[in-house]
Amino acid sequence: MSHVEFVIEHPGVPRMLFGELQRAGATPAKKIARTLMRHYAERLAQRLEEGKAAGEVDVDTETQAAAMLFIGNVQGLVMPHTSPSGEFVTSS
Protein backbone atom coordinates (compact mmCIF):
# COMPACT_ATOMS: atom_id res chain seq x y z
CA MET A 1 0.00 0.00 0.00
CA SER A 2 2.98 2.32 -0.22
CA HIS A 3 1.44 3.86 -3.36
CA VAL A 4 -1.63 4.98 -1.40
CA GLU A 5 0.43 6.06 1.63
CA PHE A 6 2.62 8.21 -0.62
CA VAL A 7 -0.42 9.90 -2.12
CA ILE A 8 -1.85 10.60 1.33
CA GLU A 9 1.47 12.11 2.46
CA HIS A 10 1.92 14.07 -0.83
CA PRO A 11 -1.64 14.83 -2.00
CA GLY A 12 -0.69 17.29 -4.74
CA VAL A 13 1.52 14.84 -6.61
CA PRO A 14 -1.23 12.93 -8.50
CA ARG A 15 -2.70 16.09 -10.01
CA MET A 16 0.73 17.43 -10.92
CA LEU A 17 1.77 14.10 -12.41
CA PHE A 18 -1.35 13.61 -14.49
CA GLY A 19 -1.50 17.25 -15.46
CA GLU A 20 2.02 16.97 -16.79
CA LEU A 21 1.21 13.80 -18.73
CA GLN A 22 -1.66 15.64 -20.47
CA ARG A 23 0.64 18.27 -21.98
CA ALA A 24 1.45 18.07 -25.66
CA GLY A 25 5.03 17.43 -26.65
CA ALA A 26 8.01 16.22 -24.69
CA THR A 27 8.86 18.25 -21.60
CA PRO A 28 11.47 17.48 -18.94
CA ALA A 29 8.74 17.14 -16.31
CA LYS A 30 6.77 14.77 -18.56
CA LYS A 31 9.87 12.63 -19.02
CA ILE A 32 10.33 12.47 -15.25
CA ALA A 33 6.65 11.60 -14.72
CA ARG A 34 6.81 8.77 -17.24
CA THR A 35 10.05 7.50 -15.72
CA LEU A 36 8.48 7.47 -12.25
CA MET A 37 5.45 5.54 -13.53
CA ARG A 38 7.65 3.06 -15.41
CA HIS A 39 9.81 2.43 -12.34
CA TYR A 40 6.75 1.93 -10.18
CA ALA A 41 5.29 -0.54 -12.69
CA GLU A 42 8.61 -2.40 -12.72
CA ARG A 43 8.59 -2.65 -8.90
CA LEU A 44 5.02 -3.93 -8.96
CA ALA A 45 5.90 -6.49 -11.63
CA GLN A 46 8.80 -7.70 -9.50
CA ARG A 47 6.50 -8.11 -6.49
CA LEU A 48 3.98 -9.99 -8.61
CA GLU A 49 6.71 -12.35 -9.83
CA GLU A 50 7.78 -12.91 -6.21
CA GLY A 51 4.14 -13.65 -5.38
CA LYS A 52 3.98 -16.18 -8.21
CA ALA A 53 7.13 -17.90 -6.94
CA ALA A 54 5.68 -18.03 -3.42
CA GLY A 55 2.34 -19.37 -4.63
CA GLU A 56 0.52 -16.20 -3.57
CA VAL A 57 -0.29 -15.08 -7.13
CA ASP A 58 -1.64 -17.35 -9.87
CA VAL A 59 1.22 -18.36 -12.18
CA ASP A 60 -0.96 -17.61 -15.22
CA THR A 61 -1.33 -13.95 -14.21
CA GLU A 62 0.00 -11.62 -16.89
CA THR A 63 2.48 -9.67 -14.79
CA GLN A 64 2.73 -6.47 -16.84
CA ALA A 65 -1.03 -6.24 -17.33
CA ALA A 66 -1.66 -6.83 -13.62
CA ALA A 67 0.86 -4.13 -12.66
CA MET A 68 -0.76 -1.59 -15.00
CA LEU A 69 -4.25 -2.53 -13.79
CA PHE A 70 -3.16 -2.00 -10.20
CA ILE A 71 -1.75 1.44 -10.98
CA GLY A 72 -4.89 2.36 -12.91
CA ASN A 73 -7.14 1.21 -10.08
CA VAL A 74 -5.28 3.20 -7.45
CA GLN A 75 -5.21 6.27 -9.70
CA GLY A 76 -8.93 5.92 -10.31
CA LEU A 77 -9.55 5.83 -6.58
CA VAL A 78 -7.16 8.67 -5.74
CA MET A 79 -8.08 11.31 -8.31
CA PRO A 80 -11.69 11.93 -7.19
CA HIS A 81 -10.47 12.42 -3.62
CA THR A 82 -7.77 14.95 -4.42
CA SER A 83 -9.02 18.51 -4.53
CA PRO A 84 -7.56 21.18 -6.84
CA SER A 85 -5.94 22.75 -3.76
CA GLY A 86 -3.96 19.55 -3.24
CA GLU A 87 -5.90 18.35 -0.20
CA PHE A 88 -6.82 14.70 0.15
CA VAL A 89 -10.61 14.69 0.57
CA THR A 90 -11.98 11.72 2.51
CA SER A 91 -15.69 12.56 2.30
CA SER A 92 -18.07 14.24 -0.14
N, C-alpha and C positions, 0 to 999 in steps of 0.2 A: 504493500500500500504506500510505498514511498512516493509514488507519483502523486497521489491524493494529498499526502502530508505536505509535499513541496508546494502544491497549489494553495493549500490553506495558509502556509507560512509566507507565500509570495503571491498574493491574490491578483496582482496586476499582470503577472507574466503571461497567462493564457491569452488575454486580449492583445497584449503587445506582440506575442508570437504569431497569433493568427492574423492580426492586422498586417504584420510584416509579410506574411506568406501571400496575402491578397494583392500586394503591390505588383504592378507590371514590371517586367525587366529584372535583371540581376542586380541586387544591392548587397553590400557587405553584410548588413543585418539579416537579409533573407538567406544568405549563404550560411550564416551562423545558426539561424533558426532551423534550417534543413539539416545541418550537421547534428544539432542537438537531438532532433527527432530521429535521425538515422541511428545515432549512438544509443538512444533509449530503446529503439526497436531491436537493436543488436543485443542489448542486455536482456531484454525480455525473451528473445529467441534462445539465448543461452540458458536462461532459467527454465524455459519450456523443455529444452533438450535434457537438462538435468532431471526434470520431473519425469520425462519419458524413461530415462535410465533407472530411476528409482521406482518406477511403476506407479507414479502418482498422476501421470498424464498419459492418455491413450497413445500408443506408439503410432497409430495411423493419423494423428493430428498433424495438419500441415502447419509447421512451426511458424513460417513467415506470415501466413494468413492469420493465424491465431494472435501473433504479436500485434499486427496492424489492427485487428478487431478489438483487442484490449485497449489499445491507445484510442481508437475511435470511440469506444464506449465511455471511457473516462472523460474524454473531451466533451462528448455529448452530455454527460452529467454535470460537468464543471461549468461550461459556458453559460447556461441559464442562471446559474447562481453567482455569477461574477458581475457586479454592477459596473457601469462605465467609470465610476470613481475609483475602481480597483478593490472595492470591498467584497468580501465573500459573504453572500446573502444566504442565510440558512432557512428563511421562511418567506412566504409571499407577501 
